[in-house]
């Protein structure tokens, strides 16, 4: 099992996650998906079948969910895809993503926005600063309940992934280049040939194999 459970929502429910913002409850839907069949929807008003249309039924409050996990010792990168729509703007409505500690205190705001992308956007998060810690990845949509005109805001989330084996990074030390002849058979053969050629030359008549140093020369008999 990977670090993130049910990252594609393919169970059709929130298995692995916890709903903690209930206005209105997030839902798992097949209305729109990135890959696979399902995505998680926070915000809007799916309980009244309002997905991205103004029907004068905007809730007042937070719709949110999170998943808690332990970051591997090597940190790694968390990746997910999200899709947003809104008829409103900051600071009245917003779509947020956070990294929090296990008590819900925010460690990092991944984004705080009120956007109308209406296309899938990939987001990555460097988890290195939280290596070895138990944290949560949390998604929240706030709506201000203005009816009419019901300026609803929502966010879909899916395809959350994390390396299965994100361990400590190991530095590979480059081994020094070995200069032994046996590690280079071709060079070894060439050197042997050169040495043999030198021996042959030194053994020719009239040539000394080794030159006697001047300080070892005796006085000539006269």
C-alpha positions in Angstrom: 0.0 0.0 0.0 1.2 3.5 -0.8 1.5 6.4 1.6 -1.8 7.9 0.3 -4.8 5.6 0.6 -7.5 5.6 -2.1 -5.8 8.5 -3.9 -8.0 8.1 -7.0 -11.3 7.7 -5.0 -11.8 4.4 -6.9 -13.6 2.9 -3.9 -16.4 5.4 -4.6 -16.2 6.8 -1.1 -13.9 8.6 1.3 -12.0 5.5 2.5 -8.7 6.7 3.9 -9.9 10.3 4.4 -11.9 12.2 7.1 -14.7 14.7 6.5 -14.3 17.6 9.0 -16.2 20.4 7.3 -19.9 19.7 7.0 -21.4 22.8 5.2 -22.1 21.0 3.1 -20.5 17.5 3.4 -18.0 16.8 0.6 -19.1 14.0 -1.7 -17.4 11.5 -4.0 -18.9 11.9 -7.5 -18.5 10.6 -11.0 -19.8 13.9 -12.5 -16.3 14.8 -13.5 -13.0 12.9 -13.1 -9.4 13.3 -14.2 -8.4 9.7 -14.6 -10.5 6.7 -13.5 -14.2 7.2 -12.5 -14.4 9.4 -9.4 -13.3 12.6 -7.8 -14.0 14.3 -4.4 -16.1 17.4 -4.4 -15.9 20.1 -1.7 -18.2 23.1 -1.7 -21.0 23.9 -4.1 -24.2 22.2 -3.0 -24.3 18.6 -4.3 -26.9 17.6 -1.8 -29.3 19.8 -3.9 -27.7 18.6 -7.1 -26.0 22.0 -7.6 -22.5 21.3 -9.1 -21.6 24.5 -10.9 -24.7 26.5 -11.4 -26.4 29.3 -9.6 -29.6 27.9 -8.0 -30.0 30.3 -5.0 -28.9 27.6 -2.5 -25.3 28.6 -1.6 -24.4 27.2 1.9 -22.7 29.3 4.6 -19.7 27.6 6.0 -16.8 25.2 5.3 -16.8 22.0 3.3 -13.6 20.1 3.9 -11.8 16.7 4.2 -8.3 15.5 4.9 -6.1 12.5 4.9 -3.5 11.8 7.6 -0.2 10.0 6.8 3.4 9.7 7.9 5.9 11.3 5.6 8.7 8.9 4.6 12.2 9.6 6.0 13.3 10.8 2.5 10.6 13.4 2.2 9.5 13.0 -1.4 6.9 14.9 -3.5 3.2 14.7 -3.1 1.1 15.2 -6.3 -2.6 15.7 -6.8 -5.0 17.2 -9.4 -7.8 19.7 -8.8 -10.6 21.4 -10.7 -12.3 24.6 -9.6 -15.3 26.7 -10.4 -16.9 29.8 -8.8 -19.2 32.7 -9.3 -17.6 34.6 -6.5 -14.2 36.1 -5.4 -11.9 36.6 -2.4 -12.4 37.4 0.4 -16.0 36.1 0.3 -15.4 32.5 -0.9 -12.2 30.5 -1.2 -10.7 27.2 -2.2 -7.8 26.1 0.0 -5.3 23.3 0.3 -3.0 22.8 3.3 -0.4 20.6 5.0 -1.3 20.5 8.7 0.0 18.6 11.7 -1.9 15.8 13.2 -3.9 18.2 15.4 -5.0 20.3 12.4 -2.6 23.3 12.9 -1.5 24.6 9.5 2.1 23.9 8.6 1.9 25.1 4.9 -0.8 26.8 2.8 -0.4 25.1 -0.6 -2.9 27.6 -2.1 -5.6 30.0 -1.0 -7.7 31.2 -3.9 -11.1 31.7 -5.4 -10.5 30.5 -8.9 -12.6 29.5 -11.9 -10.1 27.2 -13.8 -12.7 24.7 -14.9 -9.9 22.5 -16.1 -7.7 20.0 -14.3 -4.6 21.5 -12.7 -1.7 19.5 -11.3 -0.2 20.5 -8.0 3.0 19.2 -6.4 4.2 19.7 -2.8 7.7 19.1 -1.5 7.3 17.1 1.6 11.0 17.2 2.6 10.5 19.7 5.5 8.1 17.2 7.1 10.2 14.0 6.7 9.3 11.5 9.4 6.3 13.5 10.7 2.7 12.6 10.8 0.8 15.2 8.8 -2.5 15.8 7.0 -3.2 16.9 3.5 -6.4 19.0 3.7 -8.8 20.5 1.1 -11.4 23.1 2.1 -14.0 25.3 0.3 -15.6 28.2 2.1 -18.9 29.7 0.9 -20.5 32.9 2.3 -24.2 31.9 1.8 -25.2 35.0 -0.3 -28.6 34.1 -1.7 -29.5 35.5 -4.2 -27.4 35.4 -6.3 -25.9 32.3 -4.9 -22.3 32.9 -5.9 -21.3 29.3 -5.3 -17.8 28.0 -5.2 -16.4 24.4 -5.5 -13.3 22.3 -5.9 -12.9 18.8 -7.2 -9.8 16.7 -6.2 -8.4 13.4 -7.4 -5.4 11.4 -8.5 -3.4 12.0 -5.3 -0.1 10.1 -5.4 3.1 9.7 -3.5 6.2 7.5 -4.1 5.7 4.1 -2.6 9.3 3.8 -1.4 10.5 7.3 -0.6 13.6 6.5 1.4 16.6 8.6 2.3 18.6 9.8 -0.6 21.9 8.1 -0.8 25.0 9.7 -2.3 26.8 7.4 -4.6 30.5 7.8 -4.1 32.4 7.5 -7.2 35.2 5.0 -6.9 38.6 6.2 -7.8 39.8 5.1 -11.1 42.0 2.0 -10.8 45.3 2.3 -12.5 46.3 -1.3 -12.2 47.3 -2.9 -15.4 45.1 -5.9 -14.8 42.0 -3.7 -15.1 43.0 -2.7 -18.6 43.9 -5.8 -20.5 44.4 -4.0 -23.8 46.8 -1.4 -22.2 48.5 -4.2 -20.4 49.3 -6.0 -23.6 50.6 -2.7 -25.2 52.9 -2.0 -22.3 54.2 -5.6 -22.4 55.0 -5.1 -26.1 56.8 -1.8 -25.4 58.8 -3.3 -22.6 59.7 -6.3 -24.8 60.8 -3.9 -27.6 63.0 -2.0 -25.1 64.6 -5.3 -24.0 65.3 -6.3 -27.5 67.0 -2.9 -28.3 69.1 -3.0 -25.1 70.4 -6.5 -25.9 71.7 -5.5 -29.3 75.6 -5.6 -29.6 77.3 -2.3 -28.7 74.5 -1.0 -26.6 74.4 -1.0 -22.8 71.2 -2.1 -21.2 71.8 0.2 -18.3 73.9 3.3 -18.3 76.4 3.5 -15.5 76.1 6.7 -13.5 79.1 9.0 -13.8 79.8 8.9 -10.1 80.4 5.1 -10.3 82.9 5.3 -13.1 86.4 4.3 -12.0 89.6 6.2 -13.0 91.0 5.1 -16.3 94.3 3.3 -16.3 96.8 5.2 -18.2 
